Amino acid sequence: MKAPPSNSPFWKLMNVMSRVNVAAYRASGGRLGNHIGKAPVLLVHHVGRRTGKARVSPVLYLEDGDRLVIVASKGGTDKHPAWYHNLMASPDTEVELGRERRRVRARKATEDERSALWPRLVQMYDSYDDYQRQATTHRVIPVVVLEPR
């Protein structure tokens, strides 16, 4: 199934649902909205690269030692999510894991890192593999490493 275009009403609804997820996650100390299927969710803070506004997005993550790994899939659409562009522009940020806040620095995984991490990410959330294969995805979906700082 092809992903809806990134400017469709579907994605407007997804943005609203993300805000609801953030509110539920925070109100419950991370007990609600903390998983999609078996994949855990964190809240990543980022600053709009054009607006300068503080933003928070719920994102699936994988633990890799002391690092956290997130995927800029946007459901397999043709564009990277805004949070990805924002993190690449301002990589020093924070994430929320339940009630805990961690200071991290974001960077795009190297090709070797991505190759090593991708099977684990797909095992955690198998839709990532589908997203990468979709006809609308004429891009390599970025993997982002969040390192402690």
N, C-alpha and C positions, 0 to 999 in steps of 0.2 A: 504494500500500500504506500502510495506517495504521500509525503508530508505536505500539508497545506502551505501555500506561499507564506513567507514570513510576515507579510503585511495583512493577512486575512483576519476576519472576525474571530476565527479559532484562536489565534495568538493573542488577540485583545482579551478574550476570555481567560486564556492561560495566565496572562499578566495579573488579572483580578484574582485568580485562584492562587497565584504565588503570594500575593499580599495577604490573603486569608491564611495560607500556610504559615507565613512568617508570624502573624499575630497568634495563631494557635500554638505554634512552637514556643514562642516566648512566654505566653500566658501559662503554659503547662510545664515550663522548665525543660522543654525538649521531649516531653513524653508523648505529645501529639504532633503529627506531621514529621516524625523523625525517621520514617522509612517509606519507600515506595517499593512494594513487594519485599524482597529480602535486602534491598540496597539501602544503606543508611543515608540520612540527609543531614547536612550542616547548613548553617546560614553564613554566606560570605558577604562581607562588607566591601563596597567599592564606591568610587566617586565618579560621577558622570564626567567623561572627558570633555564634553562640550558645555554642560550646564554647571558643573562644579557641585551638583547636589549629591548629598550622601544617599546611598542606596543599599539595600540588602536583598539578596536573592537566595532562595533555597536551592541547593545543588546536591546531587548524589556524590558520595565520596568513597574512596578506598584508602585504608591505612597502609602505609608502606614504611615500616620502621617509625621514625619520628616525623615523617612527612605525610601529608595528606595529598591525595591525587583526585582531581576533578576533570570532567570531560565537557568541552564546549560543543555539545551536539546540537542543541536547539531542536531536538526531535528529528534530526536529519534534514532540516531545511537547507536552503541554498546560502544562508548567511550565518556567520558566527553570532552567538548571543551578545547583547550589549555588555553584559558583565565581563566577558572575555576581553573585549576592546578596552574597557575601563581598567581592568587589572593590568593589561600590558602597558597602558599609559601611566598608571600609578600602582606599582606592584606591592608596596608596603601597605599591609592591611590587617584586618582581624577576621577571625571566624568564630562562630558560636557553635559549640558542641554541647547540647543540653544547656546546663547553667554555666558552663565553663567558656571563657573567652580566651582565645590564643592569638598572639601576634605572629603574623606570617609574612613571608615575601613570596609573591607569585612569579613563576616563570614558565615559559613553554617548555615542555619536555623535549629533550634531544630526540633524534630519530631512533637511536639505540634504546633510550629509555622508553619511548613510546612502544617500540616493538616488544620490549620485555613486559611492559605493563598492560598492553592491550588485551591479551588473553585473560588476565585476571579481572580486568574491568568487564569484559564480556561475560565471564563466569558470574560476576556479581549482578550484572544487568544485561541480559542477552539482547535486548533491543538495540544496544550500541552497534552490534554487528549489522543488524538490519539497516540502521540509519546510514552507516557508512556505504552500504551497497545500493541505497535508493538512487533512482535515476536523477532525482532533483539535487543530490549531493555531488556537486562537481568540485569538491574540496576535500582535503584531508581533515577530518575532525580533530581539532587540537586537544591534546592532553596537557593539563596544567598541573605543575607540581607546586605545592604550598609548603615551603620550608620554614621551620621555626626561626624567629629572629629575636 
